[in-house]
Amino acid sequence: MSVGADPGRGSKILGDLRGSGQGSVWIALASTVVFAAIIVAVVVTSPGWPAVKKAFFNREIFVDSFPEIARAFLLNIRIFLIAEAVILVFALLIAVLRGLPGAIFFPIRALAVIYTDLFRGVPTILVIYILGFGAPALQLSWLERFTPLFWGIVALVLVYSAYVAEVYRAGIESVHRSQEAAARSLGLSQPQTLRFVIIPQAVRRVIPPLLNDFIGLQKDTALVALIGPIEAFRQSQIDVAATFNYTPYLCTALLFVLLTIPMARLTDWLIARDRRRQLAGAA
């Protein structure tokens, strides 16, 4: 007997599956609520909770300091947007240079490798310090016009371009060689093949990991405060010094979370979409 001959049985199976799925959702929700309640109960009943609450969760200080920190946070966003735009272009250039074929381009490939290895190996905070304090110390007249904010952005660009270049390179290498062979057989030159065939496919494949890197970049904009610019973290330090209370740090953390969580969910959605496309293509 075929499945189509017993529609009642098929409907019953589908209903059981839906019921099972809904039950799993409710179980997951209940277990999450219970777990969160246990954590909250442990924290608020701990001996040091009153002192922690006073130092980090002062409502009046939160209300007073939040507007100033939010205005300073606009500088973090500006740093992020400028650095991201430059990184997307500069990192792609590094990835392309590293993949140039032929012995004649070996020195360029070697420089690209040295660049990525160097700036992935040095902590971001050290790069910011070296540029922020080292470049002005050279006392070159043409460098005097550049502000600490400029050097902070340059440091972020140098560090994150090294990471993003490797992401681009992985995407380029994931494109099958037959794509290049087909493009060359149609009369496209090597640069045209790279521009119109390889890079568009590679960029589409690496968008989720790129977004992950930019989530890290957004958080690291706070490091620029170490060389002078008053962004959200620096403003919170000023408020902490004025009030002798750590609640302003909570304001800064909240602003970063409100910005990074939507980016993280967008990354998850893009990854899930790519996975569905791959499964549909395999079928």
C-alpha positions as CSV (number, residue, x, y, z in Angstrom):
1,M,0.0,0.0,0.0
2,S,1.4,3.5,-0.9
3,V,1.7,6.3,1.5
4,G,-0.8,8.3,-0.5
5,A,-3.5,5.6,0.0
6,D,-3.6,6.4,3.8
7,P,-3.8,10.2,4.2
8,G,-5.0,9.9,7.8
9,R,-1.9,8.1,8.8
10,G,0.3,10.8,7.1
11,S,-1.6,13.6,8.9
12,K,-1.1,11.8,12.2
13,I,2.6,11.5,11.7
14,L,2.9,15.2,10.8
15,G,0.9,16.1,13.8
16,D,3.1,14.0,16.1
17,L,6.2,15.7,14.6
18,R,4.8,19.2,15.1
19,G,3.8,18.3,18.7
20,S,7.2,17.0,19.4
21,G,8.8,20.1,18.0
22,Q,6.6,22.4,20.1
23,G,7.3,20.3,23.2
24,S,11.1,20.6,22.7
25,V,10.7,24.4,22.4
26,W,8.8,24.6,25.7
27,I,11.3,22.3,27.5
28,A,14.2,24.4,26.2
29,L,12.4,27.6,27.3
30,A,11.6,26.3,30.8
31,S,15.1,25.0,31.4
32,T,16.6,28.3,30.3
33,V,14.3,30.2,32.7
34,V,15.1,27.8,35.6
35,F,18.9,28.1,34.9
36,A,18.7,31.9,34.8
37,A,16.7,32.0,38.0
38,I,19.3,29.9,39.8
39,I,22.1,32.1,38.6
40,V,20.2,35.2,39.8
41,A,19.4,33.6,43.1
42,V,23.0,32.7,43.7
43,V,24.2,36.2,42.9
44,V,21.7,38.2,44.9
45,T,22.0,36.0,48.0
46,S,25.8,36.1,48.0
47,P,27.4,38.0,51.0
48,G,29.0,40.6,48.8
49,W,25.9,41.4,46.6
50,P,24.9,44.6,48.5
51,A,28.4,46.1,47.9
52,V,28.5,44.9,44.2
53,K,25.0,46.3,43.7
54,K,26.0,49.7,45.1
55,A,29.2,49.8,43.0
56,F,28.0,48.6,39.7
57,F,24.2,49.0,39.6
58,N,23.5,52.5,40.9
59,R,20.4,53.7,39.2
60,E,20.9,57.4,39.7
61,I,24.5,57.3,38.4
62,F,23.3,55.2,35.4
63,V,20.7,57.7,34.5
64,D,23.1,60.7,34.9
65,S,26.0,59.2,33.0
66,F,24.2,57.3,30.2
67,P,23.6,60.4,27.9
68,E,27.2,61.5,28.0
69,I,28.5,58.0,27.3
70,A,26.0,57.5,24.5
71,R,27.2,60.7,22.8
72,A,30.8,59.5,23.2
73,F,29.7,56.1,21.7
74,L,29.0,57.9,18.5
75,L,32.8,58.3,18.1
76,N,33.1,54.5,18.5
77,I,30.6,54.0,15.7
78,R,32.5,56.5,13.5
79,I,35.8,54.8,14.1
80,F,34.2,51.5,13.2
81,L,32.6,52.7,10.0
82,I,35.8,54.4,8.7
83,A,38.1,51.4,9.7
84,E,35.7,48.9,8.2
85,A,35.5,50.7,4.8
86,V,39.3,50.9,4.5
87,I,39.8,47.3,5.8
88,L,37.4,45.8,3.2
89,V,39.5,47.3,0.3
90,F,43.0,47.0,1.8
91,A,42.6,43.4,3.0
92,L,41.3,42.4,-0.5
93,L,44.3,44.0,-2.0
94,I,46.6,42.0,0.3
95,A,44.8,38.8,-0.4
96,V,45.1,39.3,-4.2
97,L,48.8,40.2,-4.0
98,R,49.5,37.1,-1.9
99,G,47.9,35.0,-4.6
100,L,49.7,36.4,-7.6
101,P,51.2,33.6,-9.7
102,G,54.7,33.4,-11.1
103,A,58.3,33.7,-9.8
104,I,58.5,37.4,-10.7
105,F,55.9,38.2,-8.0
106,F,57.6,36.3,-5.3
107,P,58.8,39.4,-3.4
108,I,55.3,40.8,-3.4
109,R,53.9,37.5,-2.1
110,A,56.6,37.4,0.6
111,L,55.8,40.9,1.7
112,A,52.1,40.0,1.9
113,V,52.9,37.0,4.0
114,I,55.2,39.0,6.3
115,Y,52.5,41.6,6.8
116,T,49.7,39.2,7.7
117,D,52.0,37.2,10.0
118,L,53.3,40.3,11.8
119,F,50.0,42.1,12.4
120,R,48.2,38.9,13.4
121,G,50.9,38.1,15.9
122,V,51.2,41.5,17.6
123,P,48.4,42.4,20.1
124,T,46.2,45.2,18.9
125,I,46.8,47.3,22.0
126,L,50.6,47.3,21.3
127,V,50.1,48.4,17.7
128,I,47.9,51.3,19.0
129,Y,50.5,52.3,21.6
130,I,53.4,52.1,19.1
131,L,51.6,54.2,16.5
132,G,49.8,56.6,18.9
133,F,53.0,57.5,20.8
134,G,55.8,56.5,18.4
135,A,54.7,58.3,15.3
136,P,54.3,61.7,16.9
137,A,57.7,61.2,18.7
138,L,59.4,61.2,15.4
139,Q,58.8,65.0,15.3
140,L,58.3,65.0,11.5
141,S,56.5,68.2,10.4
142,W,54.2,66.4,8.0
143,L,53.1,64.0,10.8
144,E,52.1,66.7,13.2
145,R,48.7,67.3,11.6
146,F,47.6,63.8,12.4
147,T,45.6,63.4,15.6
148,P,45.7,60.4,18.0
149,L,42.3,59.4,16.6
150,F,43.9,59.0,13.2
151,W,46.7,56.8,14.5
152,G,44.1,54.7,16.4
153,I,42.1,54.1,13.2
154,V,45.3,53.3,11.3
155,A,46.3,50.7,14.0
156,L,42.9,49.0,13.8
157,V,43.1,49.0,10.0
158,L,46.6,47.4,10.0
159,V,45.6,44.7,12.5
160,Y,42.2,43.7,11.2
161,S,43.3,43.9,7.5
162,A,45.7,41.1,8.3
163,Y,42.8,38.9,9.6
164,V,40.4,39.9,6.9
165,A,43.0,39.3,4.2
166,E,43.2,35.7,5.3
167,V,39.5,35.4,5.2
168,Y,39.5,36.7,1.6
169,R,42.3,34.3,0.7
170,A,40.3,31.4,2.0
171,G,37.3,32.5,-0.1
172,I,39.4,32.9,-3.2
173,E,41.0,29.5,-2.8
174,S,37.6,27.9,-2.2
175,V,36.5,28.8,-5.8
176,H,37.2,25.7,-8.0
177,R,39.9,26.0,-10.5
178,S,37.5,25.1,-13.3
179,Q,35.9,28.5,-12.9
180,E,39.2,30.1,-13.8
181,A,39.8,27.7,-16.7
182,A,36.3,28.4,-18.1
183,A,36.8,32.1,-17.9
184,R,40.2,32.0,-19.6
185,S,38.8,29.8,-22.3
186,L,36.2,32.5,-23.0
187,G,39.0,35.0,-23.7
188,L,39.2,36.8,-20.3
189,S,42.6,37.8,-19.1
190,Q,43.9,36.9,-15.7
191,P,43.0,40.2,-14.1
192,Q,39.5,40.1,-15.7
193,T,39.0,36.5,-14.5
194,L,40.0,37.6,-11.0
195,R,37.7,40.6,-11.0
196,F,34.6,39.3,-12.7
197,V,34.6,35.6,-11.8
198,I,36.8,34.7,-8.8
199,I,36.4,37.6,-6.4
200,P,32.6,38.0,-6.6
201,Q,32.2,34.3,-5.7
202,A,34.8,34.5,-3.0
203,V,33.3,37.6,-1.4
204,R,29.8,36.0,-1.2
205,R,31.2,32.9,0.5
206,V,33.1,34.8,3.2
207,I,30.5,37.3,4.3
208,P,29.6,35.5,7.6
209,P,33.3,35.2,8.8
210,L,33.8,38.9,7.7
211,L,30.9,39.9,9.9
212,N,32.5,38.0,12.8
213,D,35.7,39.9,12.4
214,F,33.8,43.2,12.3
215,I,32.1,42.3,15.6
216,G,35.6,42.1,17.1
217,L,36.5,45.3,15.4
218,Q,33.6,47.2,16.9
219,K,34.6,46.1,20.4
220,D,38.3,47.0,19.9
221,T,37.4,50.6,19.0
222,A,37.4,51.0,22.8
223,L,41.2,50.5,22.8
224,V,41.6,53.8,20.9
225,A,40.9,55.5,24.2
226,L,44.3,54.5,25.5
227,I,46.0,57.2,23.3
228,G,43.6,60.0,24.1
229,P,40.3,60.2,22.1
230,I,37.2,60.5,24.3
231,E,35.0,57.7,23.2
232,A,32.5,55.7,25.3
233,F,35.1,53.8,27.4
234,R,37.2,56.9,28.1
235,Q,34.0,58.9,29.0
236,S,33.0,56.1,31.4
237,Q,36.4,56.3,33.0
238,I,35.9,60.0,33.5
239,D,32.5,59.4,35.1
240,V,33.9,56.7,37.3
241,A,36.7,59.0,38.5
242,A,34.1,61.7,39.3
243,T,31.6,59.5,41.1
244,F,33.9,56.8,42.6
245,N,31.3,54.3,41.2
246,Y,31.6,51.7,38.5
247,T,28.1,52.0,37.1
248,P,29.3,54.0,34.0
249,Y,31.2,50.9,32.9
250,L,27.9,49.1,32.8
251,C,26.5,51.8,30.5
252,T,29.4,51.4,28.1
253,A,29.0,47.6,28.1
254,L,25.3,47.9,27.5
255,L,25.9,50.1,24.4
256,F,28.4,47.7,22.9
257,V,26.1,44.7,23.5
258,L,23.1,46.6,21.9
259,L,25.3,47.1,18.8
260,T,27.0,43.7,18.6
261,I,24.1,41.4,19.2
262,P,22.2,42.4,16.0
263,M,25.4,41.9,14.1
264,A,25.9,38.5,15.6
265,R,22.3,37.4,14.8
266,L,22.7,38.6,11.2
267,T,25.9,36.5,11.0
268,D,24.0,33.4,12.3
269,W,21.2,34.1,9.8
270,L,23.6,34.3,6.9
271,I,25.4,31.1,7.9
272,A,22.0,29.3,8.2
273,R,21.0,30.6,4.8
274,D,24.2,29.5,3.1
275,R,23.8,26.0,4.7
276,R,20.2,25.7,3.4
277,R,21.5,26.7,-0.1
278,Q,24.2,24.1,0.0
279,L,21.8,21.4,1.1
280,A,19.3,22.4,-1.6
281,G,22.1,22.3,-4.2
282,A,23.3,18.9,-3.1
283,A,19.7,17.6,-3.3
